[in-house]
Amino acid sequence: MQASPNAATAGGGGIYQNCGTLTVADSTVSGNTAGYAGGGIWALGRGSVAVTDSTVSGNAAAYY
């Protein structure tokens, strides 16, 4: 999977996850922006995130 380049006005420019399980494997998340938080990946609520054999870089968010 490739998540780039994307933009979100609030959070999760590349990937937004709210609860549940998120698995990112053999992927690139780069060049994404968010107006609040989580330029690359924004995970909130209860759940889990696993990132393996992936690149998460060059993402930006206004606050977090």
Chimera marker file (.cmm) of the C-alpha trace (Angstrom):
<marker_set name="trace">
<marker id="1" x="0.000" y="0.000" z="0.000" r="1" g="1" b="0" radius="0.5"/>
<marker id="2" x="1.132" y="3.535" z="-0.617" r="1" g="1" b="0" radius="0.5"/>
<marker id="3" x="-0.490" y="6.444" z="1.226" r="1" g="1" b="0" radius="0.5"/>
<marker id="4" x="0.935" y="9.623" z="-0.285" r="1" g="1" b="0" radius="0.5"/>
<marker id="5" x="0.549" y="12.525" z="-0.830" r="1" g="1" b="0" radius="0.5"/>
<marker id="6" x="-2.696" y="13.254" z="0.994" r="1" g="1" b="0" radius="0.5"/>
<marker id="7" x="-4.046" y="16.091" z="3.124" r="1" g="1" b="0" radius="0.5"/>
<marker id="8" x="-6.630" y="16.227" z="5.906" r="1" g="1" b="0" radius="0.5"/>
<marker id="9" x="-8.066" y="19.369" z="7.496" r="1" g="1" b="0" radius="0.5"/>
<marker id="10" x="-8.220" y="17.692" z="10.920" r="1" g="1" b="0" radius="0.5"/>
<marker id="11" x="-6.263" y="14.479" z="11.488" r="1" g="1" b="0" radius="0.5"/>
<marker id="12" x="-4.870" y="11.475" z="9.750" r="1" g="1" b="0" radius="0.5"/>
<marker id="13" x="-3.353" y="12.871" z="6.587" r="1" g="1" b="0" radius="0.5"/>
<marker id="14" x="-2.194" y="9.441" z="5.444" r="1" g="1" b="0" radius="0.5"/>
<marker id="15" x="-4.202" y="7.015" z="7.565" r="1" g="1" b="0" radius="0.5"/>
<marker id="16" x="-6.927" y="7.698" z="10.148" r="1" g="1" b="0" radius="0.5"/>
<marker id="17" x="-7.849" y="4.910" z="12.557" r="1" g="1" b="0" radius="0.5"/>
<marker id="18" x="-10.495" y="5.138" z="15.298" r="1" g="1" b="0" radius="0.5"/>
<marker id="19" x="-10.541" y="1.974" z="17.418" r="1" g="1" b="0" radius="0.5"/>
<marker id="20" x="-10.005" y="-1.515" z="16.087" r="1" g="1" b="0" radius="0.5"/>
<marker id="21" x="-6.824" y="-3.008" z="14.715" r="1" g="1" b="0" radius="0.5"/>
<marker id="22" x="-4.628" y="-1.365" z="12.100" r="1" g="1" b="0" radius="0.5"/>
<marker id="23" x="-1.869" y="-3.323" z="10.392" r="1" g="1" b="0" radius="0.5"/>
<marker id="24" x="0.462" y="-1.569" z="7.976" r="1" g="1" b="0" radius="0.5"/>
<marker id="25" x="2.861" y="-3.953" z="6.225" r="1" g="1" b="0" radius="0.5"/>
<marker id="26" x="5.227" y="-3.557" z="3.281" r="1" g="1" b="0" radius="0.5"/>
<marker id="27" x="3.949" y="-0.020" z="2.813" r="1" g="1" b="0" radius="0.5"/>
<marker id="28" x="4.979" y="3.610" z="2.443" r="1" g="1" b="0" radius="0.5"/>
<marker id="29" x="3.238" y="6.472" z="4.241" r="1" g="1" b="0" radius="0.5"/>
<marker id="30" x="4.954" y="9.696" z="3.204" r="1" g="1" b="0" radius="0.5"/>
<marker id="31" x="4.363" y="13.285" z="2.182" r="1" g="1" b="0" radius="0.5"/>
<marker id="32" x="1.035" y="13.586" z="3.997" r="1" g="1" b="0" radius="0.5"/>
<marker id="33" x="-0.216" y="16.590" z="5.962" r="1" g="1" b="0" radius="0.5"/>
<marker id="34" x="-2.862" y="17.173" z="8.617" r="1" g="1" b="0" radius="0.5"/>
<marker id="35" x="-4.293" y="20.420" z="9.944" r="1" g="1" b="0" radius="0.5"/>
<marker id="36" x="-4.383" y="19.078" z="13.502" r="1" g="1" b="0" radius="0.5"/>
<marker id="37" x="-2.682" y="15.762" z="14.300" r="1" g="1" b="0" radius="0.5"/>
<marker id="38" x="-1.300" y="12.627" z="12.726" r="1" g="1" b="0" radius="0.5"/>
<marker id="39" x="0.258" y="13.767" z="9.490" r="1" g="1" b="0" radius="0.5"/>
<marker id="40" x="1.182" y="10.189" z="8.593" r="1" g="1" b="0" radius="0.5"/>
<marker id="41" x="-0.931" y="7.984" z="10.858" r="1" g="1" b="0" radius="0.5"/>
<marker id="42" x="-3.479" y="9.118" z="13.428" r="1" g="1" b="0" radius="0.5"/>
<marker id="43" x="-4.690" y="6.318" z="15.677" r="1" g="1" b="0" radius="0.5"/>
<marker id="44" x="-7.056" y="7.119" z="18.511" r="1" g="1" b="0" radius="0.5"/>
<marker id="45" x="-9.495" y="5.341" z="20.738" r="1" g="1" b="0" radius="0.5"/>
<marker id="46" x="-8.995" y="1.798" z="21.884" r="1" g="1" b="0" radius="0.5"/>
<marker id="47" x="-7.188" y="-0.496" z="19.542" r="1" g="1" b="0" radius="0.5"/>
<marker id="48" x="-3.781" y="-1.417" z="18.280" r="1" g="1" b="0" radius="0.5"/>
<marker id="49" x="-1.405" y="-0.415" z="15.514" r="1" g="1" b="0" radius="0.5"/>
<marker id="50" x="1.315" y="-2.619" z="14.028" r="1" g="1" b="0" radius="0.5"/>
<marker id="51" x="3.758" y="-1.295" z="11.430" r="1" g="1" b="0" radius="0.5"/>
<marker id="52" x="6.178" y="-3.777" z="9.855" r="1" g="1" b="0" radius="0.5"/>
<marker id="53" x="8.596" y="-3.576" z="6.946" r="1" g="1" b="0" radius="0.5"/>
<marker id="54" x="7.271" y="-0.118" z="6.109" r="1" g="1" b="0" radius="0.5"/>
<marker id="55" x="8.459" y="3.463" z="5.749" r="1" g="1" b="0" radius="0.5"/>
<marker id="56" x="6.661" y="6.312" z="7.532" r="1" g="1" b="0" radius="0.5"/>
<marker id="57" x="8.470" y="9.580" z="6.789" r="1" g="1" b="0" radius="0.5"/>
<marker id="58" x="8.130" y="13.127" z="5.572" r="1" g="1" b="0" radius="0.5"/>
<marker id="59" x="4.676" y="13.644" z="7.084" r="1" g="1" b="0" radius="0.5"/>
<marker id="60" x="3.604" y="16.796" z="8.937" r="1" g="1" b="0" radius="0.5"/>
<marker id="61" x="0.829" y="17.945" z="11.272" r="1" g="1" b="0" radius="0.5"/>
<marker id="62" x="0.075" y="21.358" z="12.737" r="1" g="1" b="0" radius="0.5"/>
<marker id="63" x="0.091" y="20.224" z="16.391" r="1" g="1" b="0" radius="0.5"/>
<marker id="64" x="0.992" y="16.568" z="17.013" r="1" g="1" b="0" radius="0.5"/>
<link id1="1" id2="2" r="1" g="1" b="0" radius="0.2"/>
<link id1="2" id2="3" r="1" g="1" b="0" radius="0.2"/>
<link id1="3" id2="4" r="1" g="1" b="0" radius="0.2"/>
<link id1="4" id2="5" r="1" g="1" b="0" radius="0.2"/>
<link id1="5" id2="6" r="1" g="1" b="0" radius="0.2"/>
<link id1="6" id2="7" r="1" g="1" b="0" radius="0.2"/>
<link id1="7" id2="8" r="1" g="1" b="0" radius="0.2"/>
<link id1="8" id2="9" r="1" g="1" b="0" radius="0.2"/>
<link id1="9" id2="10" r="1" g="1" b="0" radius="0.2"/>
<link id1="10" id2="11" r="1" g="1" b="0" radius="0.2"/>
<link id1="11" id2="12" r="1" g="1" b="0" radius="0.2"/>
<link id1="12" id2="13" r="1" g="1" b="0" radius="0.2"/>
<link id1="13" id2="14" r="1" g="1" b="0" radius="0.2"/>
<link id1="14" id2="15" r="1" g="1" b="0" radius="0.2"/>
<link id1="15" id2="16" r="1" g="1" b="0" radius="0.2"/>
<link id1="16" id2="17" r="1" g="1" b="0" radius="0.2"/>
<link id1="17" id2="18" r="1" g="1" b="0" radius="0.2"/>
<link id1="18" id2="19" r="1" g="1" b="0" radius="0.2"/>
<link id1="19" id2="20" r="1" g="1" b="0" radius="0.2"/>
<link id1="20" id2="21" r="1" g="1" b="0" radius="0.2"/>
<link id1="21" id2="22" r="1" g="1" b="0" radius="0.2"/>
<link id1="22" id2="23" r="1" g="1" b="0" radius="0.2"/>
<link id1="23" id2="24" r="1" g="1" b="0" radius="0.2"/>
<link id1="24" id2="25" r="1" g="1" b="0" radius="0.2"/>
<link id1="25" id2="26" r="1" g="1" b="0" radius="0.2"/>
<link id1="26" id2="27" r="1" g="1" b="0" radius="0.2"/>
<link id1="27" id2="28" r="1" g="1" b="0" radius="0.2"/>
<link id1="28" id2="29" r="1" g="1" b="0" radius="0.2"/>
<link id1="29" id2="30" r="1" g="1" b="0" radius="0.2"/>
<link id1="30" id2="31" r="1" g="1" b="0" radius="0.2"/>
<link id1="31" id2="32" r="1" g="1" b="0" radius="0.2"/>
<link id1="32" id2="33" r="1" g="1" b="0" radius="0.2"/>
<link id1="33" id2="34" r="1" g="1" b="0" radius="0.2"/>
<link id1="34" id2="35" r="1" g="1" b="0" radius="0.2"/>
<link id1="35" id2="36" r="1" g="1" b="0" radius="0.2"/>
<link id1="36" id2="37" r="1" g="1" b="0" radius="0.2"/>
<link id1="37" id2="38" r="1" g="1" b="0" radius="0.2"/>
<link id1="38" id2="39" r="1" g="1" b="0" radius="0.2"/>
<link id1="39" id2="40" r="1" g="1" b="0" radius="0.2"/>
<link id1="40" id2="41" r="1" g="1" b="0" radius="0.2"/>
<link id1="41" id2="42" r="1" g="1" b="0" radius="0.2"/>
<link id1="42" id2="43" r="1" g="1" b="0" radius="0.2"/>
<link id1="43" id2="44" r="1" g="1" b="0" radius="0.2"/>
<link id1="44" id2="45" r="1" g="1" b="0" radius="0.2"/>
<link id1="45" id2="46" r="1" g="1" b="0" radius="0.2"/>
<link id1="46" id2="47" r="1" g="1" b="0" radius="0.2"/>
<link id1="47" id2="48" r="1" g="1" b="0" radius="0.2"/>
<link id1="48" id2="49" r="1" g="1" b="0" radius="0.2"/>
<link id1="49" id2="50" r="1" g="1" b="0" radius="0.2"/>
<link id1="50" id2="51" r="1" g="1" b="0" radius="0.2"/>
<link id1="51" id2="52" r="1" g="1" b="0" radius="0.2"/>
<link id1="52" id2="53" r="1" g="1" b="0" radius="0.2"/>
<link id1="53" id2="54" r="1" g="1" b="0" radius="0.2"/>
<link id1="54" id2="55" r="1" g="1" b="0" radius="0.2"/>
<link id1="55" id2="56" r="1" g="1" b="0" radius="0.2"/>
<link id1="56" id2="57" r="1" g="1" b="0" radius="0.2"/>
<link id1="57" id2="58" r="1" g="1" b="0" radius="0.2"/>
<link id1="58" id2="59" r="1" g="1" b="0" radius="0.2"/>
<link id1="59" id2="60" r="1" g="1" b="0" radius="0.2"/>
<link id1="60" id2="61" r="1" g="1" b="0" radius="0.2"/>
<link id1="61" id2="62" r="1" g="1" b="0" radius="0.2"/>
<link id1="62" id2="63" r="1" g="1" b="0" radius="0.2"/>
<link id1="63" id2="64" r="1" g="1" b="0" radius="0.2"/>
</marker_set>
